[in-house]
Amino acid sequence: MNLILVNKGYCVVSIPPIWRHKYIQALIAAQRAVNPSDEPFNLLIAECVLEAQRDYSRMLRIPLANITPL
């Protein structure tokens, strides 16, 4: 996943332990035999990318525009 993100110009992300259940549920939804959906996984990873960018911005003291979570 991170290799794909980096190749597309995004930063490396990690799944916080508190989001582990949400991550596993998103993987299950994407791999269901009937009516699979990758939307929960995509939304979760998008939120992780935003959070990583916020972390980098805080670390480098770069002000961010007000971005609301997905």
mmCIF file of the N, C-alpha and C atoms, coordinates in Angstrom:
data_MODEL
# 
_entry.id   MODEL 
# 
loop_
_atom_site.group_PDB 
_atom_site.id 
_atom_site.type_symbol 
_atom_site.label_atom_id 
_atom_site.label_alt_id 
_atom_site.label_comp_id 
_atom_site.label_asym_id 
_atom_site.label_entity_id 
_atom_site.label_seq_id 
_atom_site.pdbx_PDB_ins_code 
_atom_site.Cartn_x 
_atom_site.Cartn_y 
_atom_site.Cartn_z 
_atom_site.occupancy 
_atom_site.B_iso_or_equiv 
_atom_site.pdbx_formal_charge 
_atom_site.auth_seq_id 
_atom_site.auth_comp_id 
_atom_site.auth_asym_id 
_atom_site.auth_atom_id 
_atom_site.pdbx_PDB_model_num 
ATOM 1   N N  . MET A 1 1  ? 0.825   -1.182  0.000  1.00 0.00 ? 1  MET A N  1 
ATOM 2   C CA . MET A 1 1  ? 0.000   0.000   0.000  1.00 0.00 ? 1  MET A CA 1 
ATOM 3   C C  . MET A 1 1  ? 0.873   1.251   0.000  1.00 0.00 ? 1  MET A C  1 
ATOM 4   N N  . ASN A 1 2  ? 1.875   1.294   0.899  1.00 0.00 ? 2  ASN A N  1 
ATOM 5   C CA . ASN A 1 2  ? 2.732   2.476   0.961  1.00 0.00 ? 2  ASN A CA 1 
ATOM 6   C C  . ASN A 1 2  ? 3.559   2.659   -0.305 1.00 0.00 ? 2  ASN A C  1 
ATOM 7   N N  . LEU A 1 3  ? 3.965   1.570   -0.929 1.00 0.00 ? 3  LEU A N  1 
ATOM 8   C CA . LEU A 1 3  ? 4.698   1.682   -2.181 1.00 0.00 ? 3  LEU A CA 1 
ATOM 9   C C  . LEU A 1 3  ? 3.840   2.355   -3.249 1.00 0.00 ? 3  LEU A C  1 
ATOM 10  N N  . ILE A 1 4  ? 2.580   1.980   -3.319 1.00 0.00 ? 4  ILE A N  1 
ATOM 11  C CA . ILE A 1 4  ? 1.657   2.601   -4.274 1.00 0.00 ? 4  ILE A CA 1 
ATOM 12  C C  . ILE A 1 4  ? 1.477   4.083   -3.940 1.00 0.00 ? 4  ILE A C  1 
ATOM 13  N N  . LEU A 1 5  ? 1.282   4.398   -2.655 1.00 0.00 ? 5  LEU A N  1 
ATOM 14  C CA . LEU A 1 5  ? 1.107   5.795   -2.252 1.00 0.00 ? 5  LEU A CA 1 
ATOM 15  C C  . LEU A 1 5  ? 2.331   6.635   -2.628 1.00 0.00 ? 5  LEU A C  1 
ATOM 16  N N  . VAL A 1 6  ? 3.516   6.136   -2.319 1.00 0.00 ? 6  VAL A N  1 
ATOM 17  C CA . VAL A 1 6  ? 4.740   6.885   -2.621 1.00 0.00 ? 6  VAL A CA 1 
ATOM 18  C C  . VAL A 1 6  ? 4.917   7.053   -4.124 1.00 0.00 ? 6  VAL A C  1 
ATOM 19  N N  . ASN A 1 7  ? 4.642   6.006   -4.878 1.00 0.00 ? 7  ASN A N  1 
ATOM 20  C CA . ASN A 1 7  ? 4.764   6.105   -6.343 1.00 0.00 ? 7  ASN A CA 1 
ATOM 21  C C  . ASN A 1 7  ? 3.782   7.105   -6.937 1.00 0.00 ? 7  ASN A C  1 
ATOM 22  N N  . LYS A 1 8  ? 2.669   7.351   -6.253 1.00 0.00 ? 8  LYS A N  1 
ATOM 23  C CA . LYS A 1 8  ? 1.674   8.318   -6.719 1.00 0.00 ? 8  LYS A CA 1 
ATOM 24  C C  . LYS A 1 8  ? 1.900   9.717   -6.134 1.00 0.00 ? 8  LYS A C  1 
ATOM 25  N N  . GLY A 1 9  ? 2.981   9.895   -5.345 1.00 0.00 ? 9  GLY A N  1 
ATOM 26  C CA . GLY A 1 9  ? 3.318   11.215  -4.820 1.00 0.00 ? 9  GLY A CA 1 
ATOM 27  C C  . GLY A 1 9  ? 2.795   11.509  -3.424 1.00 0.00 ? 9  GLY A C  1 
ATOM 28  N N  . TYR A 1 10 ? 2.259   10.513  -2.753 1.00 0.00 ? 10 TYR A N  1 
ATOM 29  C CA . TYR A 1 10 ? 1.762   10.705  -1.389 1.00 0.00 ? 10 TYR A CA 1 
ATOM 30  C C  . TYR A 1 10 ? 2.831   10.279  -0.393 1.00 0.00 ? 10 TYR A C  1 
ATOM 31  N N  . CYS A 1 11 ? 2.609   10.597  0.866  1.00 0.00 ? 11 CYS A N  1 
ATOM 32  C CA . CYS A 1 11 ? 3.562   10.218  1.898  1.00 0.00 ? 11 CYS A CA 1 
ATOM 33  C C  . CYS A 1 11 ? 3.234   8.812   2.432  1.00 0.00 ? 11 CYS A C  1 
ATOM 34  N N  . VAL A 1 12 ? 4.211   8.243   3.106  1.00 0.00 ? 12 VAL A N  1 
ATOM 35  C CA . VAL A 1 12 ? 4.031   6.943   3.753  1.00 0.00 ? 12 VAL A CA 1 
ATOM 36  C C  . VAL A 1 12 ? 3.071   7.128   4.920  1.00 0.00 ? 12 VAL A C  1 
ATOM 37  N N  . VAL A 1 13 ? 2.169   6.183   5.093  1.00 0.00 ? 13 VAL A N  1 
ATOM 38  C CA . VAL A 1 13 ? 1.212   6.264   6.190  1.00 0.00 ? 13 VAL A CA 1 
ATOM 39  C C  . VAL A 1 13 ? 1.314   5.008   7.045  1.00 0.00 ? 13 VAL A C  1 
ATOM 40  N N  . SER A 1 14 ? 0.840   5.138   8.262  1.00 0.00 ? 14 SER A N  1 
ATOM 41  C CA . SER A 1 14 ? 0.696   3.971   9.130  1.00 0.00 ? 14 SER A CA 1 
ATOM 42  C C  . SER A 1 14 ? -0.717  3.992   9.691  1.00 0.00 ? 14 SER A C  1 
ATOM 43  N N  . ILE A 1 15 ? -1.215  2.814   9.972  1.00 0.00 ? 15 ILE A N  1 
ATOM 44  C CA . ILE A 1 15 ? -2.557  2.695   10.538 1.00 0.00 ? 15 ILE A CA 1 
ATOM 45  C C  . ILE A 1 15 ? -2.418  2.774   12.056 1.00 0.00 ? 15 ILE A C  1 
ATOM 46  N N  . PRO A 1 16 ? -2.981  3.798   12.688 1.00 0.00 ? 16 PRO A N  1 
ATOM 47  C CA . PRO A 1 16 ? -2.871  3.899   14.145 1.00 0.00 ? 16 PRO A CA 1 
ATOM 48  C C  . PRO A 1 16 ? -3.558  2.709   14.815 1.00 0.00 ? 16 PRO A C  1 
ATOM 49  N N  . PRO A 1 17 ? -3.022  2.248   15.939 1.00 0.00 ? 17 PRO A N  1 
ATOM 50  C CA . PRO A 1 17 ? -3.633  1.110   16.638 1.00 0.00 ? 17 PRO A CA 1 
ATOM 51  C C  . PRO A 1 17 ? -5.117  1.311   16.944 1.00 0.00 ? 17 PRO A C  1 
ATOM 52  N N  . ILE A 1 18 ? -5.518  2.534   17.209 1.00 0.00 ? 18 ILE A N  1 
ATOM 53  C CA . ILE A 1 18 ? -6.921  2.799   17.528 1.00 0.00 ? 18 ILE A CA 1 
ATOM 54  C C  . ILE A 1 18 ? -7.833  2.572   16.313 1.00 0.00 ? 18 ILE A C  1 
ATOM 55  N N  . TRP A 1 19 ? -7.279  2.609   15.117 1.00 0.00 ? 19 TRP A N  1 
ATOM 56  C CA . TRP A 1 19 ? -8.048  2.393   13.889 1.00 0.00 ? 19 TRP A CA 1 
ATOM 57  C C  . TRP A 1 19 ? -7.925  0.967   13.371 1.00 0.00 ? 19 TRP A C  1 
ATOM 58  N N  . ARG A 1 20 ? -7.284  0.080   14.132 1.00 0.00 ? 20 ARG A N  1 
ATOM 59  C CA . ARG A 1 20 ? -7.051  -1.291  13.678 1.00 0.00 ? 20 ARG A CA 1 
ATOM 60  C C  . ARG A 1 20 ? -8.355  -1.997  13.313 1.00 0.00 ? 20 ARG A C  1 
ATOM 61  N N  . HIS A 1 21 ? -9.367  -1.896  14.168 1.00 0.00 ? 21 HIS A N  1 
ATOM 62  C CA . HIS A 1 21 ? -10.649 -2.563  13.899 1.00 0.00 ? 21 HIS A CA 1 
ATOM 63  C C  . HIS A 1 21 ? -11.279 -2.014  12.608 1.00 0.00 ? 21 HIS A C  1 
ATOM 64  N N  . LYS A 1 22 ? -11.258 -0.704  12.467 1.00 0.00 ? 22 LYS A N  1 
ATOM 65  C CA . LYS A 1 22 ? -11.798 -0.060  11.266 1.00 0.00 ? 22 LYS A CA 1 
ATOM 66  C C  . LYS A 1 22 ? -11.048 -0.536  10.014 1.00 0.00 ? 22 LYS A C  1 
ATOM 67  N N  . TYR A 1 23 ? -9.729  -0.688  10.124 1.00 0.00 ? 23 TYR A N  1 
ATOM 68  C CA . TYR A 1 23 ? -8.895  -1.155  9.014  1.00 0.00 ? 23 TYR A CA 1 
ATOM 69  C C  . TYR A 1 23 ? -9.265  -2.591  8.633  1.00 0.00 ? 23 TYR A C  1 
ATOM 70  N N  . ILE A 1 24 ? -9.384  -3.462  9.619  1.00 0.00 ? 24 ILE A N  1 
ATOM 71  C CA . ILE A 1 24 ? -9.733  -4.852  9.356  1.00 0.00 ? 24 ILE A CA 1 
ATOM 72  C C  . ILE A 1 24 ? -11.127 -4.945  8.746  1.00 0.00 ? 24 ILE A C  1 
ATOM 73  N N  . GLN A 1 25 ? -12.069 -4.168  9.243  1.00 0.00 ? 25 GLN A N  1 
ATOM 74  C CA . GLN A 1 25 ? -13.420 -4.166  8.678  1.00 0.00 ? 25 GLN A CA 1 
ATOM 75  C C  . GLN A 1 25 ? -13.402 -3.681  7.220  1.00 0.00 ? 25 GLN A C  1 
ATOM 76  N N  . ALA A 1 26 ? -12.570 -2.697  6.930  1.00 0.00 ? 26 ALA A N  1 
ATOM 77  C CA . ALA A 1 26 ? -12.460 -2.192  5.550  1.00 0.00 ? 26 ALA A CA 1 
ATOM 78  C C  . ALA A 1 26 ? -11.871 -3.263  4.628  1.00 0.00 ? 26 ALA A C  1 
ATOM 79  N N  . LEU A 1 27 ? -10.893 -4.004  5.124  1.00 0.00 ? 27 LEU A N  1 
ATOM 80  C CA . LEU A 1 27 ? -10.323 -5.095  4.326  1.00 0.00 ? 27 LEU A CA 1 
ATOM 81  C C  . LEU A 1 27 ? -11.353 -6.198  4.085  1.00 0.00 ? 27 LEU A C  1 
ATOM 82  N N  . ILE A 1 28 ? -12.120 -6.519  5.100  1.00 0.00 ? 28 ILE A N  1 
ATOM 83  C CA . ILE A 1 28 ? -13.168 -7.540  4.963  1.00 0.00 ? 28 ILE A CA 1 
ATOM 84  C C  . ILE A 1 28 ? -14.194 -7.104  3.924  1.00 0.00 ? 28 ILE A C  1 
ATOM 85  N N  . ALA A 1 29 ? -14.605 -5.839  3.982  1.00 0.00 ? 29 ALA A N  1 
ATOM 86  C CA . ALA A 1 29 ? -15.587 -5.328  3.018  1.00 0.00 ? 29 ALA A CA 1 
ATOM 87  C C  . ALA A 1 29 ? -15.054 -5.408  1.589  1.00 0.00 ? 29 ALA A C  1 
ATOM 88  N N  . ALA A 1 30 ? -13.764 -5.171  1.419  1.00 0.00 ? 30 ALA A N  1 
ATOM 89  C CA . ALA A 1 30 ? -13.175 -5.203  0.085  1.00 0.00 ? 30 ALA A CA 1 
ATOM 90  C C  . ALA A 1 30 ? -13.026 -6.628  -0.448 1.00 0.00 ? 30 ALA A C  1 
ATOM 91  N N  . GLN A 1 31 ? -12.982 -7.600  0.449  1.00 0.00 ? 31 GLN A N  1 
ATOM 92  C CA . GLN A 1 31 ? -12.739 -8.981  0.034  1.00 0.00 ? 31 GLN A CA 1 
ATOM 93  C C  . GLN A 1 31 ? -13.979 -9.868  0.108  1.00 0.00 ? 31 GLN A C  1 
ATOM 94  N N  . ARG A 1 32 ? -15.137 -9.272  0.385  1.00 0.00 ? 32 ARG A N  1 
ATOM 95  C CA . ARG A 1 32 ? -16.369 -10.068 0.437  1.00 0.00 ? 32 ARG A CA 1 
ATOM 96  C C  . ARG A 1 32 ? -16.617 -10.742 -0.902 1.00 0.00 ? 32 ARG A C  1 
ATOM 97  N N  . ALA A 1 33 ? -17.184 -11.931 -0.842 1.00 0.00 ? 33 ALA A N  1 
ATOM 98  C CA . ALA A 1 33 ? -17.525 -12.653 -2.078 1.00 0.00 ? 33 ALA A CA 1 
ATOM 99  C C  . ALA A 1 33 ? -18.722 -11.997 -2.759 1.00 0.00 ? 33 ALA A C  1 
ATOM 100 N N  . VAL A 1 34 ? -19.684 -11.519 -1.951 1.00 0.00 ? 34 VAL A N  1 
ATOM 101 C CA . VAL A 1 34 ? -20.893 -10.898 -2.491 1.00 0.00 ? 34 VAL A CA 1 
ATOM 102 C C  . VAL A 1 34 ? -20.827 -9.397  -2.239 1.00 0.00 ? 34 VAL A C  1 
ATOM 103 N N  . ASN A 1 35 ? -20.967 -8.639  -3.300 1.00 0.00 ? 35 ASN A N  1 
ATOM 104 C CA . ASN A 1 35 ? -21.002 -7.176  -3.221 1.00 0.00 ? 35 ASN A CA 1 
ATOM 105 C C  . ASN A 1 35 ? -19.778 -6.570  -2.517 1.00 0.00 ? 35 ASN A C  1 
ATOM 106 N N  . PRO A 1 36 ? -18.560 -6.871  -2.997 1.00 0.00 ? 36 PRO A N  1 
ATOM 107 C CA . PRO A 1 36 ? -17.380 -6.275  -2.374 1.00 0.00 ? 36 PRO A CA 1 
ATOM 108 C C  . PRO A 1 36 ? -17.341 -4.759  -2.613 1.00 0.00 ? 36 PRO A C  1 
ATOM 109 N N  . SER A 1 37 ? -16.749 -4.038  -1.669 1.00 0.00 ? 37 SER A N  1 
ATOM 110 C CA . SER A 1 37 ? -16.637 -2.586  -1.799 1.00 0.00 ? 37 SER A CA 1 
ATOM 111 C C  . SER A 1 37 ? -15.296 -2.133  -1.258 1.00 0.00 ? 37 SER A C  1 
ATOM 112 N N  . ASP A 1 38 ? -14.547 -1.409  -2.070 1.00 0.00 ? 38 ASP A N  1 
ATOM 113 C CA . ASP A 1 38 ? -13.270 -0.878  -1.601 1.00 0.00 ? 38 ASP A CA 1 
ATOM 114 C C  . ASP A 1 38 ? -13.401 0.541   -1.051 1.00 0.00 ? 38 ASP A C  1 
ATOM 115 N N  . GLU A 1 39 ? -14.614 1.074   -1.039 1.00 0.00 ? 39 GLU A N  1 
ATOM 116 C CA . GLU A 1 39 ? -14.818 2.443   -0.561 1.00 0.00 ? 39 GLU A CA 1 
ATOM 117 C C  . GLU A 1 39 ? -14.392 2.639   0.899  1.00 0.00 ? 39 GLU A C  1 
ATOM 118 N N  . PRO A 1 40 ? -14.762 1.744   1.845  1.00 0.00 ? 40 PRO A N  1 
ATOM 119 C CA . PRO A 1 40 ? -14.307 1.952   3.227  1.00 0.00 ? 40 PRO A CA 1 
ATOM 120 C C  . PRO A 1 40 ? -12.778 1.980   3.351  1.00 0.00 ? 40 PRO A C  1 
ATOM 121 N N  . PHE A 1 41 ? -12.107 1.105   2.600  1.00 0.00 ? 41 PHE A N  1 
ATOM 122 C CA . PHE A 1 41 ? -10.646 1.080   2.630  1.00 0.00 ? 41 PHE A CA 1 
ATOM 123 C C  . PHE A 1 41 ? -10.077 2.376   2.064  1.00 0.00 ? 41 PHE A C  1 
ATOM 124 N N  . ASN A 1 42 ? -10.600 2.813   0.935  1.00 0.00 ? 42 ASN A N  1 
ATOM 125 C CA . ASN A 1 42 ? -10.114 4.053   0.316  1.00 0.00 ? 42 ASN A CA 1 
ATOM 126 C C  . ASN A 1 42 ? -10.306 5.251   1.235  1.00 0.00 ? 42 ASN A C  1 
ATOM 127 N N  . LEU A 1 43 ? -11.453 5.327   1.886  1.00 0.00 ? 43 LEU A N  1 
ATOM 128 C CA . LEU A 1 43 ? -11.710 6.443   2.808  1.00 0.00 ? 43 LEU A CA 1 
ATOM 129 C C  . LEU A 1 43 ? -10.763 6.401   4.002  1.00 0.00 ? 43 LEU A C  1 
ATOM 130 N N  . LEU A 1 44 ? -10.521 5.214   4.531  1.00 0.00 ? 44 LEU A N  1 
ATOM 131 C CA . LEU A 1 44 ? -9.624  5.081   5.671  1.00 0.00 ? 44 LEU A CA 1 
ATOM 132 C C  . LEU A 1 44 ? -8.202  5.500   5.299  1.00 0.00 ? 44 LEU A C  1 
ATOM 133 N N  . ILE A 1 45 ? -7.732  5.041   4.162  1.00 0.00 ? 45 ILE A N  1 
ATOM 134 C CA . ILE A 1 45 ? -6.375  5.390   3.730  1.00 0.00 ? 45 ILE A CA 1 
ATOM 135 C C  . ILE A 1 45 ? -6.276  6.885   3.423  1.00 0.00 ? 45 ILE A C  1 
ATOM 136 N N  . ALA A 1 46 ? -7.317  7.458   2.840  1.00 0.00 ? 46 ALA A N  1 
ATOM 137 C CA . ALA A 1 46 ? -7.321  8.907   2.586  1.00 0.00 ? 46 ALA A CA 1 
ATOM 138 C C  . ALA A 1 46 ? -7.216  9.680   3.903  1.00 0.00 ? 46 ALA A C  1 
ATOM 139 N N  . GLU A 1 47 ? -7.935  9.223   4.916  1.00 0.00 ? 47 GLU A N  1 
ATOM 140 C CA . GLU A 1 47 ? -7.859  9.876   6.228  1.00 0.00 ? 47 GLU A CA 1 
ATOM 141 C C  . GLU A 1 47 ? -6.457  9.723   6.819  1.00 0.00 ? 47 GLU A C  1 
ATOM 142 N N  . CYS A 1 48 ? -5.840  8.565   6.643  1.00 0.00 ? 48 CYS A N  1 
ATOM 143 C CA . CYS A 1 48 ? -4.466  8.357   7.128  1.00 0.00 ? 48 CYS A CA 1 
ATOM 144 C C  . CYS A 1 48 ? -3.485  9.270   6.409  1.00 0.00 ? 48 CYS A C  1 
ATOM 145 N N  . VAL A 1 49 ? -3.674  9.453   5.109  1.00 0.00 ? 49 VAL A N  1 
ATOM 146 C CA . VAL A 1 49 ? -2.803  10.355  4.342  1.00 0.00 ? 49 VAL A CA 1 
ATOM 147 C C  . VAL A 1 49 ? -2.954  11.789  4.861  1.00 0.00 ? 49 VAL A C  1 
ATOM 148 N N  . LEU A 1 50 ? -4.185  12.220  5.071  1.00 0.00 ? 50 LEU A N  1 
ATOM 149 C CA . LEU A 1 50 ? -4.406  13.573  5.605  1.00 0.00 ? 50 LEU A CA 1 
ATOM 150 C C  . LEU A 1 50 ? -3.771  13.741  6.984  1.00 0.00 ? 50 LEU A C  1 
ATOM 151 N N  . GLU A 1 51 ? -3.922  12.733  7.829  1.00 0.00 ? 51 GLU A N  1 
ATOM 152 C CA . GLU A 1 51 ? -3.355  12.810  9.173  1.00 0.00 ? 51 GLU A CA 1 
ATOM 153 C C  . GLU A 1 51 ? -1.826  12.844  9.119  1.00 0.00 ? 51 GLU A C  1 
ATOM 154 N N  . ALA A 1 52 ? -1.228  12.079  8.222  1.00 0.00 ? 52 ALA A N  1 
ATOM 155 C CA . ALA A 1 52 ? 0.232   12.106  8.067  1.00 0.00 ? 52 ALA A CA 1 
ATOM 156 C C  . ALA A 1 52 ? 0.693   13.481  7.597  1.00 0.00 ? 52 ALA A C  1 
ATOM 157 N N  . GLN A 1 53 ? -0.048  14.075  6.672  1.00 0.00 ? 53 GLN A N  1 
ATOM 158 C CA . GLN A 1 53 ? 0.307   15.414  6.199  1.00 0.00 ? 53 GLN A CA 1 
ATOM 159 C C  . GLN A 1 53 ? 0.167   16.443  7.322  1.00 0.00 ? 53 GLN A C  1 
ATOM 160 N N  . ARG A 1 54 ? -0.857  16.285  8.153  1.00 0.00 ? 54 ARG A N  1 
ATOM 161 C CA . ARG A 1 54 ? -1.005  17.183  9.313  1.00 0.00 ? 54 ARG A CA 1 
ATOM 162 C C  . ARG A 1 54 ? 0.184   17.028  10.264 1.00 0.00 ? 54 ARG A C  1 
ATOM 163 N N  . ASP A 1 55 ? 0.588   15.782  10.494 1.00 0.00 ? 55 ASP A N  1 
ATOM 164 C CA . ASP A 1 55 ? 1.731   15.531  11.380 1.00 0.00 ? 55 ASP A CA 1 
ATOM 165 C C  . ASP A 1 55 ? 2.996   16.194  10.842 1.00 0.00 ? 55 ASP A C  1 
ATOM 166 N N  . TYR A 1 56 ? 3.269   16.027  9.545  1.00 0.00 ? 56 TYR A N  1 
ATOM 167 C CA . TYR A 1 56 ? 4.443   16.660  8.946  1.00 0.00 ? 56 TYR A CA 1 
ATOM 168 C C  . TYR A 1 56 ? 4.354   18.178  9.050  1.00 0.00 ? 56 TYR A C  1 
ATOM 169 N N  . SER A 1 57 ? 3.185   18.720  8.827  1.00 0.00 ? 57 SER A N  1 
ATOM 170 C CA . SER A 1 57 ? 3.006   20.168  8.902  1.00 0.00 ? 57 SER A CA 1 
ATOM 171 C C  . SER A 1 57 ? 3.248   20.682  10.315 1.00 0.00 ? 57 SER A C  1 
ATOM 172 N N  . ARG A 1 58 ? 2.731   19.952  11.314 1.00 0.00 ? 58 ARG A N  1 
ATOM 173 C CA . ARG A 1 58 ? 2.976   20.359  12.708 1.00 0.00 ? 58 ARG A CA 1 
ATOM 174 C C  . ARG A 1 58 ? 4.465   20.274  13.032 1.00 0.00 ? 58 ARG A C  1 
ATOM 175 N N  . MET A 1 59 ? 5.097   19.188  12.585 1.00 0.00 ? 59 MET A N  1 
ATOM 176 C CA . MET A 1 59 ? 6.509   18.984  12.863 1.00 0.00 ? 59 MET A CA 1 
ATOM 177 C C  . MET A 1 59 ? 7.364   20.087  12.228 1.00 0.00 ? 59 MET A C  1 
ATOM 178 N N  . LEU A 1 60 ? 7.004   20.512  11.034 1.00 0.00 ? 60 LEU A N  1 
ATOM 179 C CA . LEU A 1 60 ? 7.756   21.540  10.317 1.00 0.00 ? 60 LEU A CA 1 
ATOM 180 C C  . LEU A 1 60 ? 7.209   22.945  10.542 1.00 0.00 ? 60 LEU A C  1 
ATOM 181 N N  . ARG A 1 61 ? 6.165   23.022  11.377 1.00 0.00 ? 61 ARG A N  1 
ATOM 182 C CA . ARG A 1 61 ? 5.528   24.315  11.706 1.00 0.00 ? 61 ARG A CA 1 
ATOM 183 C C  . ARG A 1 61 ? 5.017   25.033  10.468 1.00 0.00 ? 61 ARG A C  1 
ATOM 184 N N  . ILE A 1 62 ? 4.364   24.287  9.614  1.00 0.00 ? 62 ILE A N  1 
ATOM 185 C CA . ILE A 1 62 ? 3.747   24.844  8.409  1.00 0.00 ? 62 ILE A CA 1 
ATOM 186 C C  . ILE A 1 62 ? 2.260   24.968  8.668  1.00 0.00 ? 62 ILE A C  1 
ATOM 187 N N  . PRO A 1 63 ? 1.694   26.170  8.592  1.00 0.00 ? 63 PRO A N  1 
ATOM 188 C CA . PRO A 1 63 ? 0.250   26.300  8.832  1.00 0.00 ? 63 PRO A CA 1 
ATOM 189 C C  . PRO A 1 63 ? -0.553  25.625  7.731  1.00 0.00 ? 63 PRO A C  1 
ATOM 190 N N  . LEU A 1 64 ? -1.647  25.024  8.120  1.00 0.00 ? 64 LEU A N  1 
ATOM 191 C CA . LEU A 1 64 ? -2.531  24.341  7.178  1.00 0.00 ? 64 LEU A CA 1 
ATOM 192 C C  . LEU A 1 64 ? -3.838  25.071  7.049  1.00 0.00 ? 64 LEU A C  1 
ATOM 193 N N  . ALA A 1 65 ? -4.442  24.931  5.889  1.00 0.00 ? 65 ALA A N  1 
ATOM 194 C CA . ALA A 1 65 ? -5.815  25.402  5.715  1.00 0.00 ? 65 ALA A CA 1 
ATOM 195 C C  . ALA A 1 65 ? -6.707  24.508  6.560  1.00 0.00 ? 65 ALA A C  1 
ATOM 196 N N  . ASN A 1 66 ? -7.852  24.971  6.902  1.00 0.00 ? 66 ASN A N  1 
ATOM 197 C CA . ASN A 1 66 ? -8.782  24.178  7.698  1.00 0.00 ? 66 ASN A CA 1 
ATOM 198 C C  . ASN A 1 66 ? -9.385  23.062  6.835  1.00 0.00 ? 66 ASN A C  1 
ATOM 199 N N  . ILE A 1 67 ? -8.890  21.846  7.020  1.00 0.00 ? 67 ILE A N  1 
ATOM 200 C CA . ILE A 1 67 ? -9.353  20.682  6.266  1.00 0.00 ? 67 ILE A CA 1 
ATOM 201 C C  . ILE A 1 67 ? -10.144 19.798  7.206  1.00 0.00 ? 67 ILE A C  1 
ATOM 202 N N  . THR A 1 68 ? -11.367 19.509  6.836  1.00 0.00 ? 68 THR A N  1 
ATOM 203 C CA . THR A 1 68 ? -12.189 18.650  7.683  1.00 0.00 ? 68 THR A CA 1 
ATOM 204 C C  . THR A 1 68 ? -11.980 17.201  7.305  1.00 0.00 ? 68 THR A C  1 
ATOM 205 N N  . PRO A 1 69 ? -12.056 16.283  8.296  1.00 0.00 ? 69 PRO A N  1 
ATOM 206 C CA . PRO A 1 69 ? -11.905 14.852  8.000  1.00 0.00 ? 69 PRO A CA 1 
ATOM 207 C C  . PRO A 1 69 ? -12.994 14.368  7.068  1.00 0.00 ? 69 PRO A C  1 
ATOM 208 N N  . LEU A 1 70 ? -12.703 13.271  6.378  1.00 0.00 ? 70 LEU A N  1 
ATOM 209 C CA . LEU A 1 70 ? -13.669 12.675  5.443  1.00 0.00 ? 70 LEU A CA 1 
ATOM 210 C C  . LEU A 1 70 ? -14.820 12.044  6.161  1.00 0.00 ? 70 LEU A C  1 
# 
